[in-house]
Amino acid sequence: MNTASDAWQNLKQHSRDMNNTTLNQLFECDADRFNRFSVCLDDFLVDYSKNLLTDETMALLAQLAIESNLVERINEMFSGSAINISENRAALHTLLRGSKPTSPSRMNIERLKQVQESLSKMTTFAEGIQSGKLTGSTGKPFKNILHIGVGGSVLGPSMAVRALAPYSNNSIAIQFVTNVDGADLHDKMSNLDPETTLILVASKTFLTQETMLNARSARAWITKALGPKSVGNHFAALSSNLKQTEEFGILPERHFELWDWVGGRYSLWSAIGLPILISIGSKNFRQLLSGAHQLDNHFRNCSLEKNIPVILGLISIWHRSILGYKSHAIIPYDQRLELLIAHIQQLQMESNGKSINREGSKIPTASSGVIWGEVGTNAQHSFFQLLHQGSDIIPCDFLIAANAHHDLQHHHETLIANCFAQSQALMKGRNLDETKNHLLKKGLLLADIERIAPHATFPGNRPSTTILYRKLDPKTLGMLIAAYEHKTFVEGAIWNINSFDQWGVELGKELASQLLPAVKMEPAPSELDGSTSGLINRIRGFQKATN
């Protein structure tokens, strides 16, 4: 990123020119603002009119995208180029949902063949589980799936299974174990019958510490109940390491391949999505892929000015790097999207939470801010105080479906009203005079009005984007996830960072391995800082006292 470029400097000057502009003024001056600052793809609408920006803002951001070679970067990703430069890998998760690479190389043709074969194998296996043809070692059909993984191998599939619960066949309960904390595995297994439980182990290398510790404990649980020969019937592997999965005891026909050109946080479309496929069936799973594929085509073919991920990404750059907003809240007004927030957290912060550019130099501006949130209306009663009256401006994404899956119509109408009201309140606010008049109409005494009014004013002018869709079905979920994936890519392209590695997770893992012997009462590493040494000594003391 060149912060000395014309586009960058023009944006900085433009932001200063906008200092005294309010959203209320922009709407008052433009009766057609909603139509001009919203974009629709079928039944998927993105309303970004409540962000503090104008035609000039969007034109300058588009110029920044052009100067940053965004279109070329998009083409590189879809062609299968090794855009993950630190690991010399492609990032072709789009291939998993039917978006053919722009480069018909022999390698890409082989990749496409592998994807098709994998999906066919997954479908056959899932249908065998659903029908009861595939059974456990005692001949009983599976009633429970225990999916073990960490990070992207759990966040994506668990989110999708929860979001698409209305499409589940409900004959098989699916649970996810991700934490190395034994309480996670213990509490899940305590309610399961080994005879009717299938365990999916999701690890690209099949060496991930947390995942393999949980997998070995689950294997011991199965072995104790059913004998060592039962492991092959009760486990399947989602991995690229066939040798390790076979050594673990998993049958080759129950090994589902992963590839190094698909990152974990983009992997729910791959074999990592097997629990989704088992839950919702092949037809619905293909609809999930279809929605993402439609968004892929939109992203690669639509002009910058009407391109949903490009618009979302450029607004994010405007907020973070130009205006200096430090965080971004995701507020789905849909209880079944409660796990989407964690998925987007990983997607954006693991992808773009970096300070080094693609050339290995420090980037000259802020990159990813903190992504956080909660489902509405819960969020209104926890942190919306901060959003409305806090000292920081925090942009929000509101997500809402026009139609619910249940027949409690008044509930859904109330939900929609709350969603729209919050975005309106953040934008409009209520100044001191308006607040005093409001309190006067409520019958308060003048002295009380003077005392309360400063606390009851709302500054307004706080930005938000609303994503509205017809219904949360598999296709819509695919579009929604792909939109955030490509938004993240746009951010990374503008910041000139590699959005497809995650070296920031490595140091802590290495140090944990070094400290594990000391935690087990073995000698501690010779060179420890005073705090870590003190913590180890104290925890040893606590453990001895308990024993």
Phi, psi and omega per residue, in radians:
M1 nan 2.276 3.137
N2 -1.860 1.747 -3.106
T3 -1.320 -0.072 3.055
A4 -1.634 -0.017 -3.101
S5 -1.180 2.793 3.132
D6 -1.039 -0.781 -3.095
A7 -1.078 -0.750 -3.122
W8 -1.150 -0.828 -3.127
Q9 -1.135 -0.634 3.096
N10 -1.149 -0.652 3.097
L11 -1.160 -0.702 3.119
K12 -1.110 -0.758 3.113
Q13 -1.157 -0.704 3.125
H14 -1.073 -0.684 3.121
S15 -1.113 -0.633 3.087
R16 -1.192 -0.666 3.113
D17 -1.135 -0.439 -3.097
M18 -1.559 0.037 -3.025
N19 -0.952 -0.665 -3.071
N20 -1.767 0.214 3.128
T21 -1.608 2.450 3.105
T22 -2.088 2.752 3.076
L23 -1.083 -0.661 3.106
N24 -1.025 -0.730 3.120
Q25 -1.111 -0.732 -3.110
L26 -1.105 -0.677 3.113
F27 -1.277 -0.628 3.126
E28 -1.153 -0.562 -3.095
C29 -1.517 -0.174 -3.036
D30 -2.486 1.697 -3.123
A31 -1.169 -0.321 -3.099
D32 -1.805 0.300 -3.033
R33 -1.037 -0.732 -3.129
F34 -1.008 -0.828 -3.101
N35 -1.164 -0.597 -3.086
R36 -1.410 -0.423 -3.123
F37 -2.058 0.777 2.960
S38 -2.522 2.713 -3.121
V39 -2.447 2.495 -3.032
C40 -2.252 2.387 3.005
L41 -2.182 1.798 -3.000
D42 0.963 -2.109 -3.107
D43 -1.693 0.453 -3.082
F44 -2.086 1.870 -3.033
L45 -1.953 2.329 3.022
V46 -2.034 1.982 3.106
D47 -1.774 1.891 3.128
Y48 -1.945 0.341 -3.086
S49 -1.224 -0.361 -3.135
K50 -1.562 0.341 2.977
N51 -1.754 2.575 -3.064
L52 -1.365 1.449 -3.132
L53 -2.690 2.819 -3.093
T54 -2.284 -3.119 3.043
D55 -0.998 -0.691 3.136
E56 -1.122 -0.724 3.109
T57 -0.996 -0.867 -3.089
M58 -1.153 -0.625 3.106
A59 -1.150 -0.731 3.118
L60 -1.169 -0.666 3.098
L61 -1.162 -0.669 3.085
A62 -1.113 -0.664 3.088
Q63 -1.132 -0.677 3.073
L64 -1.078 -0.710 3.115
A65 -1.091 -0.713 3.132
I66 -1.148 -0.787 3.121
E67 -1.106 -0.475 -3.141
S68 -1.545 0.102 3.113
N69 1.024 0.696 -3.078
L70 -1.060 -0.788 -3.111
V71 -1.054 -0.730 3.114
E72 -1.118 -0.680 3.133
R73 -1.150 -0.687 3.086
I74 -1.063 -0.795 3.139
N75 -1.101 -0.649 3.104
E76 -1.083 -0.747 -3.135
M77 -1.098 -0.842 -3.089
F78 -1.240 -0.348 3.136
S79 -1.392 -0.282 -3.088
G80 1.594 0.253 3.070
S81 -1.130 2.713 -3.116
A82 -1.372 1.262 -3.085
I83 -1.344 -0.293 2.973
N84 -1.424 1.472 -2.919
I85 -1.259 -0.515 -3.109
S86 -1.251 -0.432 3.131
E87 -2.005 0.056 3.106
N88 0.934 0.896 -3.097
R89 -2.267 2.650 2.960
A90 -1.335 2.921 3.036
A91 -2.252 1.424 -2.979
L92 -1.943 0.696 3.066
H93 -1.042 -0.432 3.105
T94 -1.113 -0.481 3.124
L95 -1.109 -0.508 -3.082
L96 -1.169 -0.393 -3.111
R97 -1.948 0.380 2.978
G98 1.660 0.082 3.127
S99 -1.488 1.735 -3.039
K100 -1.146 2.474 -3.137
P101 -1.140 2.570 -3.140
T102 -1.248 -0.341 3.110
S103 -1.805 1.913 -3.096
P104 -1.434 0.885 -3.138
S105 -1.253 2.856 3.109
R106 -1.031 -0.671 3.139
M107 -1.119 -0.764 -3.122
N108 -1.207 -0.605 3.067
I109 -1.111 -0.714 3.107
E110 -1.167 -0.687 3.099
R111 -1.064 -0.778 -3.139
L112 -1.087 -0.693 3.092
K113 -1.095 -0.737 3.122
Q114 -1.084 -0.718 3.137
V115 -1.093 -0.805 -3.124
Q116 -1.113 -0.719 3.121
E117 -1.158 -0.694 3.139
S118 -1.121 -0.775 3.141
L119 -1.109 -0.681 3.104
S120 -1.115 -0.755 3.130
K121 -1.144 -0.736 3.099
M122 -1.055 -0.765 -3.099
T123 -1.111 -0.783 3.126
T124 -1.064 -0.760 -3.132
F125 -1.135 -0.808 -3.122
A126 -1.081 -0.729 3.127
E127 -1.148 -0.590 3.067
G128 -1.149 -0.652 3.086
I129 -1.194 -0.812 -3.093
Q130 -1.115 -0.654 -3.088
S131 -1.433 -0.294 -3.089
G132 1.559 0.052 3.113
K133 -1.216 -0.617 3.040
L134 -1.598 2.174 -3.043
T135 -2.217 3.021 3.017
G136 -1.343 -3.071 -3.036
S137 -1.168 -0.364 3.137
T138 -1.707 0.086 3.109
G139 1.563 -0.031 3.133
K140 -1.445 2.462 3.091
P141 -1.184 2.711 -3.137
F142 -1.349 2.330 3.071
K143 -1.975 -0.242 -3.087
N144 -2.391 2.446 3.001
I145 -2.006 2.255 3.039
L146 -1.994 1.908 -3.077
H147 -1.728 2.063 -3.090
I148 -1.908 2.223 3.099
G149 -2.962 -2.875 3.076
V150 -2.699 2.624 3.106
G151 1.098 -2.298 -3.070
G152 -1.095 -0.414 3.140
S153 -1.292 -0.137 3.090
V154 -2.135 -0.750 -3.033
L155 -1.006 -0.787 -3.133
G156 -1.168 -0.980 -3.117
P157 -1.123 -0.659 3.132
S158 -1.146 -0.681 3.094
M159 -1.075 -0.804 -3.084
A160 -1.202 -0.693 3.104
V161 -1.069 -0.756 3.124
R162 -1.167 -0.797 -3.078
A163 -1.105 -0.600 -3.051
L164 -1.805 0.469 3.133
A165 -0.934 -0.640 3.122
P166 -1.103 -0.280 -3.121
Y167 -1.777 0.072 -3.127
S168 -1.289 2.575 3.068
N169 -1.325 -0.209 3.031
N170 1.109 0.027 3.124
S171 -1.498 -0.288 -3.110
I172 -2.246 2.154 3.104
A173 -1.514 2.332 -3.103
I174 -2.056 2.217 3.089
Q175 -2.184 2.715 -3.069
F176 -2.156 2.365 3.066
V177 -2.079 2.174 -3.101
T178 -2.289 -0.492 -3.024
N179 -1.486 2.430 3.057
V180 -1.225 -0.276 3.012
D181 -1.001 2.081 -3.080
G182 -1.023 -0.366 3.128
A183 -1.072 -0.598 -3.134
D184 -1.081 -0.934 -3.137
L185 -1.174 -0.767 -3.103
H186 -1.026 -0.835 -3.078
D187 -1.165 -0.597 3.128
K188 -1.259 -0.793 -3.080
M189 -1.232 -0.450 -3.053
S190 -1.099 -0.392 -3.128
N191 -1.842 0.210 -3.082
L192 -1.947 2.650 3.034
D193 -1.749 2.067 -3.127
P194 -0.935 -0.609 -3.095
E195 -1.080 -0.521 -3.040
T196 -2.026 0.381 -3.105
T197 -1.988 2.254 3.009
L198 -1.864 2.308 -3.093
I199 -1.941 2.138 3.068
L200 -1.749 2.188 3.110
V201 -1.899 2.019 -3.050
A202 -1.904 1.858 3.100
S203 -2.748 2.118 -3.097
K204 -1.019 -0.811 -3.111
T205 -1.538 -0.329 -2.993
F206 1.032 0.537 3.112
L207 -2.266 -0.071 -3.092
T208 -1.010 2.185 -2.971
Q209 -0.978 -0.928 -3.057
E210 -1.112 -0.779 -3.103
T211 -1.123 -0.786 -3.067
M212 -1.266 -0.527 3.055
L213 -1.128 -0.788 3.084
N214 -1.123 -0.697 -3.121
A215 -1.140 -0.724 3.131
R216 -1.155 -0.671 3.098
S217 -1.159 -0.674 3.093
A218 -1.168 -0.653 3.090
R219 -1.114 -0.709 3.105
A220 -1.098 -0.650 3.114
W221 -1.114 -0.784 3.102
I222 -1.149 -0.790 -3.097
T223 -1.090 -0.739 -3.140
K224 -1.085 -0.675 -3.078
A225 -1.451 -0.637 -2.951
L226 -2.162 -0.120 -3.130
G227 1.686 2.720 -3.053
P228 -1.120 -0.487 -3.117
K229 -1.263 -0.172 -3.099
S230 -1.449 -0.210 -3.054
V231 -0.992 -0.770 -3.110
G232 -1.047 -0.539 -3.134
N233 -1.435 -0.343 -2.984
H234 -1.994 0.111 3.139
F235 -2.273 2.605 2.928
A236 -2.422 2.671 -3.074
A237 -2.102 2.397 3.016
L238 -1.990 1.718 -2.899
S239 -2.830 2.843 3.008
S240 -1.748 -0.044 -3.019
N241 -1.910 1.476 -3.105
L242 -1.082 -0.677 -3.117
K243 -1.044 -0.815 -3.120
Q244 -1.177 -0.664 -3.128
T245 -1.170 -0.652 3.103
E246 -1.178 -0.708 3.111
E247 -1.107 -0.531 3.107
F248 -1.225 -0.432 -3.137
G249 1.990 0.187 -3.104
I250 -1.591 2.331 -3.104
L251 -1.193 2.481 -3.137
P252 -0.967 -0.625 -3.129
E253 -1.247 -0.182 3.077
R254 -1.906 0.377 3.035
H255 -1.813 2.161 -3.126
F256 -1.988 2.136 -2.897
E257 -1.346 2.484 2.953
L258 -2.024 2.799 -3.080
W259 -2.225 2.678 -3.072
D260 -1.290 -0.146 3.117
W261 -1.621 0.221 3.022
V262 -2.192 2.007 3.121
G263 -1.328 2.723 -3.068
G264 -0.986 -0.735 -3.074
R265 -1.337 -0.081 3.079
Y266 -2.006 0.307 -2.876
S267 -1.748 -0.010 -3.083
L268 -1.125 -0.301 3.132
W269 -1.407 -0.208 -3.067
S270 -1.688 -2.787 3.073
A271 -1.037 -0.393 3.062
I272 -1.022 -0.451 3.122
G273 -1.449 0.189 -3.136
L274 -0.956 -0.744 3.101
P275 -1.106 -0.518 3.059
I276 -1.136 -0.814 -3.131
L277 -1.069 -0.740 3.104
I278 -1.109 -0.667 -3.082
S279 -1.239 -0.857 -2.964
I280 -1.852 -0.140 3.110
G281 1.522 2.862 -3.028
S282 -1.106 -0.778 -3.091
K283 -1.055 -0.810 -3.129
N284 -1.237 -0.619 3.106
F285 -1.108 -0.694 3.113
R286 -1.191 -0.508 3.023
Q287 -1.168 -0.668 3.056
L288 -1.028 -0.819 3.099
L289 -1.111 -0.674 -3.112
S290 -1.110 -0.703 3.114
G291 -1.108 -0.753 3.100
A292 -1.138 -0.696 3.120
H293 -1.073 -0.720 3.111
Q294 -1.091 -0.706 3.114
L295 -1.205 -0.623 3.063
D296 -1.015 -0.852 -3.132
N297 -1.093 -0.694 3.072
H298 -1.053 -0.791 -3.085
F299 -1.127 -0.727 -3.045
R300 -1.464 -0.313 -3.021
N301 -2.015 -0.398 -3.038
C302 -1.416 2.605 3.100
S303 -1.085 2.719 -3.124
L304 -1.002 -0.634 -3.023
E305 -1.209 -0.411 -3.100
K306 -2.118 0.288 -3.031
N307 -1.634 1.989 -3.007
I308 -1.000 -0.948 -3.135
P309 -1.111 -0.608 3.117
V310 -1.129 -0.799 3.116
I311 -1.044 -0.837 -3.138
L312 -1.075 -0.732 -3.133
G313 -1.178 -0.732 -3.134
L314 -1.190 -0.654 3.067
I315 -1.111 -0.661 3.091
S316 -1.089 -0.724 3.072
I317 -1.082 -0.778 3.106
W318 -0.989 -0.819 -3.108
H319 -1.207 -0.803 -2.989
R320 -1.430 -0.892 -2.970
S321 -1.585 -0.469 -3.130
I322 -1.694 -0.881 -3.094
L323 -1.560 -0.266 3.024
G324 1.411 0.346 3.089
Y325 -1.219 2.362 -2.933
K326 -1.656 -0.272 -3.130
S327 -2.579 2.984 -3.081
H328 -2.520 2.283 -3.081
A329 -1.830 2.357 3.058
I330 -1.851 2.081 -3.061
I331 -2.173 1.541 3.064
P332 -1.376 2.132 3.014
Y333 -1.516 1.126 -3.130
D334 -2.836 1.914 -3.061
Q335 -0.990 -0.590 -3.091
R336 -1.310 -0.102 3.028
L337 -1.729 0.356 -3.095
E338 -1.079 -0.488 -3.133
L339 -1.590 -0.100 3.122
L340 -1.124 -0.581 -3.080
I341 -1.064 -0.819 3.126
A342 -1.117 -0.640 3.116
H343 -1.111 -0.782 3.136
I344 -1.221 -0.582 3.050
Q345 -0.964 -0.902 3.138
Q346 -1.126 -0.787 -3.095
L347 -0.955 -0.856 -3.046
Q348 -1.496 -0.755 -3.044
M349 -1.375 -0.583 3.074
E350 -1.318 -0.523 3.121
S351 -1.328 -0.799 -2.956
N352 -2.089 0.151 3.075
G353 -1.437 1.143 -3.018
K354 -2.414 2.704 -3.134
S355 -2.102 0.114 -3.140
I356 -2.036 2.366 -3.112
N357 -1.491 -3.094 -3.062
R358 -1.146 -0.376 3.125
E359 -1.596 -0.011 3.107
G360 1.594 0.169 3.133
S361 -1.822 2.790 3.133
K362 -1.216 2.343 3.128
I363 -1.345 2.560 -2.992
P364 -1.529 0.171 -3.097
T365 -2.542 3.024 3.116
A366 -1.245 2.434 3.045
S367 -1.787 -2.490 -2.999
S368 -0.936 2.327 2.975
G369 -1.503 -3.018 3.135
V370 -1.401 2.257 3.069
I371 -1.784 2.258 -3.099
W372 -2.703 3.099 3.105
G373 2.780 -2.967 -3.114
E374 -2.923 2.769 3.104
V375 -1.264 2.556 2.974
G376 -1.483 2.551 0.175
T377 -1.617 0.024 -3.141
N378 -0.921 -0.736 -3.071
A379 -1.056 -0.559 -3.115
Q380 -1.075 -0.471 -3.069
H381 -1.838 0.275 3.065
S382 -2.212 -1.085 -3.034
F383 -2.128 0.090 3.134
F384 -1.176 -0.388 2.985
Q385 -0.927 -0.809 3.133
L386 -1.129 -0.745 -3.115
L387 -1.096 -0.693 -3.054
H388 -1.449 -0.672 -2.992
Q389 -2.228 0.070 -3.123
G390 -1.253 2.943 -3.096
S391 -1.359 -0.346 3.096
D392 -1.726 2.504 2.992
I393 -1.567 2.190 -3.072
I394 -2.174 1.865 3.083
P395 -1.084 2.601 -3.098
C396 -2.245 2.591 2.893
D397 -1.902 2.149 3.035
F398 -1.787 2.276 3.136
L399 -2.066 2.267 -3.077
I400 -2.655 2.450 3.070
A401 -1.697 2.497 3.088
A402 -1.229 -0.545 -3.076
N403 -2.224 2.472 3.139
A404 -1.694 2.941 3.076
H405 -1.586 -0.133 -3.120
H406 -1.896 3.035 -3.118
D407 -1.830 0.302 3.091
L408 -1.532 1.281 -2.953
Q409 -1.050 -0.715 -3.119
H410 -1.110 -0.596 3.079
H411 -1.054 -0.814 -3.071
H412 -1.227 -0.634 3.079
E413 -1.090 -0.696 3.110
T414 -1.166 -0.683 3.109
L415 -1.066 -0.835 3.139
I416 -1.079 -0.774 -3.141
A417 -1.029 -0.734 3.121
N418 -1.149 -0.736 3.136
C419 -1.044 -0.907 -3.116
F420 -1.154 -0.623 -3.131
A421 -1.136 -0.682 -3.117
Q422 -1.169 -0.752 3.114
S423 -1.143 -0.628 3.102
Q424 -1.166 -0.769 -3.128
A425 -1.124 -0.713 3.105
L426 -1.066 -0.665 -3.126
M427 -1.311 -0.925 -2.973
K428 -1.348 -0.758 -3.047
G429 1.138 -2.935 3.080
R430 -2.717 1.993 -3.045
N431 -1.347 3.139 -3.022
L432 -1.099 -0.791 -3.137
D433 -1.109 -0.751 3.116
E434 -1.090 -0.669 3.141
T435 -1.159 -0.747 3.119
K436 -1.084 -0.755 3.104
N437 -1.097 -0.675 3.125
H438 -1.102 -0.774 -3.135
L439 -1.212 -0.603 3.110
L440 -1.108 -0.729 3.118
K441 -1.142 -0.433 3.113
K442 -1.413 -0.095 3.059
G443 1.599 0.294 3.139
L444 -1.321 2.659 3.059
L445 -1.239 2.667 -3.096
L446 -1.017 -0.706 3.141
A447 -1.095 -0.702 3.120
D448 -1.204 -0.622 3.117
I449 -1.093 -0.794 3.140
E450 -1.086 -0.601 -3.125
R451 -1.314 -0.690 -3.011
I452 -1.528 -0.605 -2.960
A453 -0.907 -0.792 -3.134
P454 -1.034 -0.520 -3.120
H455 -1.441 -0.324 -3.041
A456 -1.837 0.163 3.070
T457 -1.483 2.702 3.129
F458 -2.192 2.115 -3.076
P459 -1.146 -0.500 -3.108
G460 1.127 -2.835 3.138
N461 1.050 0.554 -3.111
R462 -1.880 2.206 -2.918
P463 -1.370 2.620 3.027
S464 -2.716 2.725 3.037
T465 -2.126 2.396 3.105
T466 -1.986 2.217 3.064
I467 -1.883 2.024 -3.066
L468 -2.024 2.344 3.135
Y469 -2.429 2.782 -3.048
R470 -1.098 -0.864 -3.094
K471 -2.781 2.592 3.115
L472 -1.427 1.469 3.093
D473 -1.936 3.055 -3.083
P474 -0.993 -0.749 -3.121
K475 -1.116 -0.757 3.131
T476 -1.111 -0.732 3.113
L477 -1.075 -0.708 3.085
G478 -1.041 -0.745 3.109
M479 -1.118 -0.750 -3.091
L480 -1.100 -0.827 -3.121
I481 -1.137 -0.786 -3.139
A482 -1.093 -0.616 3.109
A483 -1.070 -0.765 3.115
Y484 -1.235 -0.609 3.066
E485 -1.039 -0.869 -3.079
H486 -1.279 -0.538 3.004
K487 -1.003 -0.782 3.136
T488 -1.074 -0.705 3.109
F489 -1.097 -0.738 3.130
V490 -1.051 -0.799 3.104
E491 -0.980 -0.860 -3.112
G492 -1.072 -0.667 3.130
A493 -1.132 -0.722 3.133
I494 -1.189 -0.724 3.127
W495 -1.340 -0.167 -3.117
N496 1.044 0.810 3.067
I497 -2.084 2.816 3.107
N498 -1.493 1.911 -3.077
S499 -1.469 0.084 -2.975
F500 -2.081 0.177 2.974
D501 -2.038 3.103 -3.114
Q502 -2.725 1.011 -3.108
W503 -1.138 -0.344 -3.111
G504 -1.135 -0.234 3.135
V505 -1.570 -0.129 -2.929
E506 -1.380 -0.756 -3.015
L507 -1.062 -0.805 3.137
G508 -1.047 -0.673 3.112
K509 -1.115 -0.741 -3.140
E510 -1.115 -0.767 -3.120
L511 -1.195 -0.594 3.098
A512 -1.075 -0.704 3.111
S513 -1.121 -0.637 3.126
Q514 -1.235 -0.571 -3.072
L515 -1.503 -0.315 -3.069
L516 -0.985 -0.762 3.102
P517 -1.017 -0.697 -3.134
A518 -1.145 -0.648 3.102
V519 -1.141 -0.504 3.124
K520 -1.501 0.287 3.107
M521 1.306 0.238 3.023
E522 -1.532 2.962 -3.113
P523 -0.993 2.416 3.135
A524 -1.378 2.716 3.039
P525 -0.942 2.533 -3.016
S526 -1.166 -0.589 -3.086
E527 -1.935 1.630 3.095
L528 -2.120 2.517 3.032
D529 -1.191 2.803 -3.050
G530 -1.077 -0.654 -3.120
S531 -1.163 -0.870 -3.114
T532 -1.112 -0.714 3.099
S533 -1.076 -0.758 3.131
G534 -1.118 -0.689 3.127
L535 -1.134 -0.706 3.123
I536 -1.122 -0.760 3.127
N537 -1.101 -0.719 -3.133
R538 -1.175 -0.714 -3.110
I539 -1.203 -0.572 3.046
R540 -1.093 -0.720 3.127
G541 -1.121 -0.751 3.114
F542 -1.092 -0.710 -3.115
Q543 -1.190 -0.696 3.107
K544 -1.119 -0.720 -3.129
A545 -1.124 -0.637 3.129
T546 -1.216 -0.716 -3.127
N547 -1.241 nan nan
